[in-house]
Amino acid sequence: MPEWMVQLSDLHGLLKSETASLHEQFERLAFFRALHTGSLPKVAIVTFLRSLAIIDAVLEKCLSLVSQRQIAELYALTLPKVPLLVADLAALDAAGLASVIPAIRGALDYADEVLTSAEDPLNLIGPLYVLEGSQNGVLALKPEYARCLSIPVERLSYFGCYGSDTAMRWKAFLSRLNSLPLKAEQPALVAASAVRCFERLGGICAALYPHSGEDLKHHVAGINFEAGEHAIPQNPLEIDLALRSAKVAWEEYPYLKHRYGERGRRFTSSDGCWLVALARMPKQVAVTKSLEWLRTLLSSRGIPTVILESHLQAILRAIHAEFPDELDMQTRFDPFLSDRRAERSRLFGAQGRSHLIDVFDKRFRACTGLKIESTAELIVSAWVDEHSGISGSRSALCNWLTDAERFSADWIANVRELLAELDMANHLDAATETR
């Protein structure tokens, strides 16, 4: 071991002593008193789970990128918590429930702090210690959470997630923690990050209970804890409409599930809530500009504009059916959708749809191996996006569609041939126009 490193024999002892008083203050919070008496409201528990999901999502992502072997090995001893929190929120049917906004904002602020400080991976050890160690205490509290929620205890996944293995898992974690080789000044840095985590969690729980009616609002974190902070409807009927429309849009293009999985579904839902909120905006120009911004963002990340158009149309159908008197809402997306039709018409003629889609749909269906419906339409849309000024749209989609570890050789050949056909048709049209 290099001379500038020291072996800290009891990092756990340091962390425990530095956080002891905060731990005692934490347990005396009104949140936990209400939990023990069975009077903690569901909205407080649900918002707590959402807050933890916000923090854990960032922390786990940062830890997954750490290259230092000892820290990576420490993280590998833990069970990912985000899937457990997602499962609990689904079990509680939480999507339509409001949040305690000060707590959510506290979680977002702390998550941003974790992300900003992650440049030095030592700053991740303290939060990991605190959150992992909390599983020891919440194992005993799990029945009390279930009682407050009026559900069977076995329906909760996050609280006490290690069950009867909790003590054994914690012992292994502490053993690896104490074996971390640290510089002389580094233990204090780790301890400071643990103290900060305790302080921020204490602030979140203090905001959760007691809270006022004014603190309760629908927040996008209730739909997608990774969505940050953006507008969503406050009318539960509109939120329900947004979620149902998002489900329609998600299912129309199986590509989304194949590529983006459950995380992509959550973002489709949170985007849908934002889109419905846009439909309520009074200024048409601002709505169109916002949609143009979202189009550019999505297409550059591998989601061609045709998917956004499908999502908007699903929302409009639902608005027409369920809010027939809301004429402004029914027309807010029209200029954007009209511009997209005109864009395709300029590139493909009055029909506005490339005949190549039909030709290559048949070819893709005949391929071996993994096949994804509507791929030809997605490629054409990405090609249109690229030719409309969204740089990287084509590669963002087609690099994934030509991955040899995922798709067969005949599939990849068809992707490349369709792109070549589109380019050739465009060159011919351009040559015709110059004559």
PEFENBEL-V432811 format. One record per backbone hydrogen bond with DSSP energy under -0.5 kcal/mol. NH is the residue of the N-H (numbers start at 1). CO is the residue of the C=O. E is the energy in kcal/mol with one decimal. If there is no record, write none. Layout:
# PEFENBEL-V432811
nh:NH co:CO e:E
nh:NH co:CO e:E
This chain:
# PEFENBEL-V432811
nh:5 co:2 e:-1.7
nh:6 co:182 e:-2.0
nh:8 co:6 e:-0.8
nh:8 co:180 e:-0.9
nh:9 co:7 e:-0.7
nh:11 co:8 e:-0.5
nh:14 co:10 e:-1.6
nh:15 co:11 e:-2.7
nh:16 co:12 e:-2.9
nh:17 co:13 e:-2.2
nh:18 co:14 e:-2.5
nh:19 co:15 e:-1.6
nh:20 co:16 e:-0.7
nh:23 co:19 e:-2.6
nh:24 co:20 e:-2.0
nh:25 co:21 e:-2.3
nh:26 co:22 e:-2.7
nh:27 co:23 e:-1.9
nh:28 co:24 e:-0.9
nh:28 co:25 e:-0.6
nh:29 co:26 e:-1.4
nh:32 co:29 e:-0.6
nh:33 co:29 e:-1.7
nh:34 co:30 e:-2.7
nh:35 co:31 e:-1.6
nh:36 co:32 e:-2.4
nh:37 co:33 e:-1.4
nh:38 co:34 e:-0.5
nh:38 co:35 e:-1.0
nh:39 co:34 e:-2.4
nh:40 co:34 e:-1.0
nh:44 co:41 e:-0.7
nh:45 co:41 e:-1.6
nh:46 co:42 e:-3.1
nh:47 co:43 e:-2.1
nh:48 co:44 e:-1.9
nh:49 co:45 e:-2.4
nh:50 co:46 e:-2.4
nh:51 co:47 e:-2.6
nh:52 co:48 e:-2.6
nh:53 co:49 e:-2.3
nh:54 co:50 e:-2.2
nh:55 co:51 e:-2.1
nh:56 co:52 e:-3.4
nh:57 co:53 e:-2.3
nh:58 co:54 e:-1.3
nh:59 co:55 e:-2.7
nh:60 co:56 e:-3.1
nh:61 co:57 e:-1.5
nh:62 co:58 e:-2.5
nh:63 co:59 e:-2.6
nh:64 co:60 e:-2.0
nh:65 co:61 e:-0.7
nh:65 co:62 e:-0.9
nh:66 co:63 e:-1.2
nh:72 co:68 e:-2.4
nh:73 co:69 e:-2.6
nh:74 co:70 e:-1.8
nh:75 co:71 e:-2.4
nh:76 co:72 e:-2.0
nh:77 co:73 e:-0.7
nh:77 co:74 e:-1.0
nh:78 co:75 e:-1.9
nh:85 co:81 e:-2.3
nh:86 co:82 e:-2.6
nh:87 co:83 e:-2.1
nh:88 co:84 e:-2.1
nh:89 co:85 e:-2.4
nh:90 co:86 e:-2.1
nh:91 co:87 e:-2.4
nh:92 co:88 e:-1.8
nh:93 co:90 e:-1.5
nh:94 co:89 e:-2.2
nh:97 co:94 e:-2.2
nh:99 co:217 e:-3.3
nh:101 co:99 e:-1.1
nh:101 co:215 e:-2.8
nh:103 co:100 e:-0.9
nh:104 co:100 e:-1.7
nh:105 co:101 e:-2.7
nh:106 co:102 e:-1.8
nh:107 co:103 e:-2.2
nh:108 co:104 e:-2.5
nh:109 co:105 e:-2.4
nh:110 co:106 e:-2.2
nh:111 co:107 e:-2.7
nh:112 co:108 e:-2.1
nh:113 co:109 e:-1.8
nh:114 co:110 e:-2.7
nh:115 co:111 e:-2.4
nh:116 co:112 e:-2.5
nh:117 co:113 e:-2.2
nh:118 co:114 e:-0.8
nh:118 co:115 e:-0.6
nh:119 co:116 e:-0.6
nh:120 co:117 e:-1.6
nh:121 co:119 e:-0.7
nh:123 co:120 e:-2.3
nh:124 co:121 e:-2.0
nh:125 co:121 e:-0.5
nh:125 co:122 e:-1.0
nh:126 co:122 e:-0.7
nh:127 co:123 e:-0.6
nh:128 co:124 e:-1.8
nh:129 co:125 e:-2.6
nh:130 co:126 e:-2.5
nh:131 co:127 e:-2.8
nh:132 co:128 e:-2.5
nh:133 co:129 e:-2.6
nh:134 co:130 e:-1.5
nh:135 co:132 e:-1.3
nh:136 co:133 e:-1.7
nh:137 co:133 e:-0.7
nh:138 co:134 e:-2.5
nh:139 co:135 e:-0.9
nh:140 co:136 e:-0.6
nh:140 co:137 e:-0.7
nh:141 co:137 e:-1.0
nh:142 co:138 e:-1.3
nh:144 co:141 e:-0.7
nh:145 co:141 e:-2.2
nh:146 co:142 e:-2.4
nh:147 co:143 e:-2.1
nh:148 co:144 e:-2.2
nh:149 co:145 e:-1.8
nh:150 co:146 e:-0.9
nh:150 co:147 e:-0.6
nh:151 co:146 e:-2.1
nh:155 co:152 e:-1.8
nh:156 co:153 e:-1.6
nh:161 co:158 e:-1.4
nh:163 co:160 e:-1.8
nh:165 co:162 e:-2.2
nh:166 co:163 e:-1.8
nh:169 co:165 e:-2.9
nh:170 co:166 e:-2.6
nh:171 co:167 e:-2.2
nh:172 co:168 e:-2.0
nh:173 co:169 e:-2.1
nh:174 co:170 e:-2.7
nh:175 co:171 e:-2.1
nh:176 co:172 e:-1.9
nh:177 co:173 e:-2.6
nh:178 co:174 e:-2.7
nh:179 co:175 e:-0.7
nh:179 co:176 e:-0.5
nh:180 co:177 e:-1.4
nh:182 co:6 e:-1.8
nh:182 co:180 e:-0.7
nh:186 co:183 e:-1.2
nh:187 co:183 e:-0.8
nh:189 co:185 e:-0.9
nh:190 co:186 e:-2.2
nh:191 co:187 e:-2.6
nh:192 co:188 e:-2.3
nh:193 co:189 e:-1.8
nh:194 co:190 e:-1.7
nh:195 co:191 e:-2.5
nh:196 co:192 e:-2.4
nh:197 co:193 e:-1.7
nh:198 co:194 e:-2.3
nh:199 co:195 e:-2.6
nh:200 co:196 e:-2.5
nh:201 co:197 e:-2.6
nh:202 co:198 e:-2.5
nh:203 co:199 e:-2.1
nh:204 co:200 e:-2.0
nh:205 co:201 e:-2.6
nh:206 co:202 e:-2.3
nh:207 co:203 e:-1.7
nh:208 co:204 e:-1.5
nh:209 co:205 e:-1.5
nh:215 co:212 e:-1.3
nh:216 co:213 e:-1.2
nh:217 co:99 e:-2.1
nh:217 co:215 e:-0.6
nh:222 co:219 e:-2.1
nh:223 co:220 e:-1.7
nh:224 co:220 e:-3.0
nh:227 co:224 e:-2.0
nh:236 co:234 e:-0.6
nh:238 co:235 e:-0.8
nh:239 co:235 e:-2.0
nh:240 co:236 e:-2.5
nh:241 co:237 e:-2.0
nh:242 co:238 e:-2.5
nh:243 co:239 e:-2.5
nh:244 co:240 e:-2.3
nh:245 co:241 e:-2.4
nh:246 co:242 e:-2.2
nh:247 co:243 e:-1.8
nh:248 co:244 e:-1.8
nh:249 co:245 e:-2.4
nh:250 co:246 e:-2.8
nh:251 co:247 e:-2.2
nh:252 co:248 e:-1.3
nh:253 co:249 e:-0.8
nh:253 co:250 e:-0.6
nh:254 co:252 e:-0.5
nh:256 co:253 e:-1.9
nh:257 co:253 e:-0.5
nh:258 co:254 e:-2.2
nh:259 co:255 e:-2.6
nh:260 co:256 e:-2.9
nh:261 co:256 e:-0.7
nh:261 co:257 e:-1.2
nh:263 co:260 e:-0.5
nh:264 co:260 e:-1.7
nh:265 co:261 e:-1.6
nh:266 co:262 e:-2.0
nh:267 co:263 e:-1.9
nh:268 co:264 e:-2.2
nh:269 co:265 e:-2.0
nh:270 co:266 e:-2.5
nh:271 co:267 e:-2.7
nh:272 co:268 e:-1.9
nh:273 co:269 e:-1.8
nh:274 co:270 e:-1.9
nh:275 co:271 e:-2.5
nh:276 co:272 e:-2.1
nh:277 co:273 e:-2.1
nh:278 co:274 e:-2.2
nh:279 co:275 e:-1.7
nh:280 co:276 e:-0.5
nh:280 co:277 e:-1.2
nh:281 co:278 e:-1.9
nh:284 co:282 e:-0.7
nh:287 co:283 e:-1.7
nh:288 co:284 e:-2.4
nh:289 co:285 e:-2.3
nh:290 co:286 e:-2.1
nh:291 co:287 e:-2.3
nh:292 co:288 e:-2.2
nh:293 co:289 e:-2.1
nh:294 co:290 e:-2.3
nh:295 co:291 e:-2.6
nh:296 co:292 e:-2.2
nh:297 co:293 e:-2.3
nh:298 co:294 e:-2.8
nh:299 co:295 e:-2.7
nh:300 co:296 e:-1.9
nh:301 co:297 e:-0.5
nh:301 co:298 e:-1.2
nh:302 co:299 e:-1.6
nh:303 co:298 e:-2.4
nh:304 co:302 e:-0.6
nh:307 co:304 e:-1.7
nh:308 co:304 e:-0.8
nh:309 co:305 e:-2.7
nh:310 co:306 e:-2.0
nh:311 co:307 e:-2.0
nh:312 co:308 e:-2.6
nh:313 co:309 e:-2.4
nh:314 co:310 e:-2.0
nh:315 co:311 e:-2.0
nh:316 co:312 e:-2.5
nh:317 co:313 e:-2.3
nh:318 co:314 e:-1.8
nh:319 co:315 e:-2.6
nh:320 co:316 e:-2.7
nh:321 co:317 e:-1.8
nh:322 co:318 e:-2.7
nh:323 co:319 e:-2.8
nh:326 co:323 e:-1.9
nh:327 co:325 e:-1.7
nh:330 co:326 e:-1.5
nh:331 co:327 e:-0.6
nh:331 co:328 e:-1.2
nh:332 co:328 e:-0.8
nh:332 co:329 e:-0.6
nh:334 co:331 e:-1.2
nh:337 co:333 e:-2.4
nh:338 co:334 e:-2.9
nh:339 co:335 e:-2.3
nh:340 co:336 e:-1.6
nh:341 co:337 e:-1.9
nh:342 co:338 e:-2.3
nh:343 co:339 e:-2.1
nh:344 co:340 e:-2.1
nh:345 co:341 e:-2.2
nh:346 co:342 e:-2.1
nh:347 co:343 e:-1.3
nh:348 co:344 e:-3.1
nh:349 co:345 e:-2.0
nh:352 co:349 e:-1.5
nh:357 co:354 e:-1.5
nh:358 co:354 e:-0.5
nh:359 co:355 e:-1.6
nh:360 co:356 e:-2.9
nh:361 co:357 e:-2.1
nh:362 co:358 e:-1.3
nh:363 co:359 e:-1.3
nh:364 co:360 e:-2.9
nh:365 co:361 e:-2.0
nh:366 co:362 e:-1.1
nh:367 co:364 e:-1.3
nh:375 co:372 e:-1.0
nh:378 co:374 e:-1.9
nh:379 co:375 e:-2.5
nh:380 co:376 e:-2.4
nh:381 co:377 e:-2.2
nh:382 co:378 e:-2.6
nh:383 co:379 e:-2.4
nh:384 co:380 e:-2.4
nh:385 co:381 e:-2.6
nh:386 co:382 e:-2.4
nh:387 co:383 e:-2.2
nh:388 co:384 e:-0.9
nh:388 co:385 e:-0.7
nh:389 co:386 e:-1.4
nh:390 co:385 e:-2.4
nh:391 co:389 e:-1.2
nh:393 co:390 e:-1.6
nh:396 co:392 e:-2.4
nh:397 co:393 e:-1.3
nh:398 co:394 e:-2.9
nh:399 co:395 e:-2.1
nh:400 co:397 e:-0.5
nh:401 co:397 e:-1.6
nh:402 co:398 e:-1.0
nh:403 co:400 e:-1.3
nh:404 co:402 e:-0.7
nh:406 co:403 e:-1.7
nh:407 co:403 e:-2.7
nh:408 co:368 e:-0.5
nh:412 co:408 e:-2.3
nh:413 co:409 e:-2.3
nh:414 co:410 e:-1.7
nh:415 co:411 e:-2.1
nh:416 co:412 e:-2.2
nh:417 co:413 e:-2.2
nh:418 co:414 e:-2.6
nh:419 co:415 e:-2.0
nh:420 co:416 e:-2.1
nh:421 co:417 e:-2.5
nh:422 co:418 e:-2.3
nh:423 co:419 e:-2.4
nh:424 co:420 e:-2.5
nh:425 co:421 e:-2.6
nh:426 co:422 e:-2.1
nh:427 co:423 e:-2.2
nh:428 co:424 e:-2.4
nh:429 co:425 e:-2.2
nh:430 co:426 e:-2.3
nh:431 co:427 e:-2.4
nh:432 co:428 e:-2.2
nh:433 co:429 e:-2.1
nh:434 co:430 e:-1.2
nh:435 co:431 e:-0.6
nh:435 co:432 e:-0.9
